[in-house]
Amino acid sequence: MALDEPKDDDQKVEVEGFNFLVEDSLSNTYDAFSVDYSDSWLRKGFVVFPDRGGSTC
């Protein structure tokens, strides 16, 4: 996850007023992403989890 300016081939997704840019190569590799924020003593900040689809079991 990084702050960046949009490029011509980026996909723009707006979720609850936040704009996310996804590189075309990543959107072709992963079905979806989850973005979470943690404020625990162990980890603080945003975490991005890619979802390839299917089960993790």
Secondary structure, 3 states (H helix, E strand, C coil): CCCCCCCCCCEEEEECCEEEEECHHHHHHCCEEEEEEEECCCCEEEEEEEECCCCCC
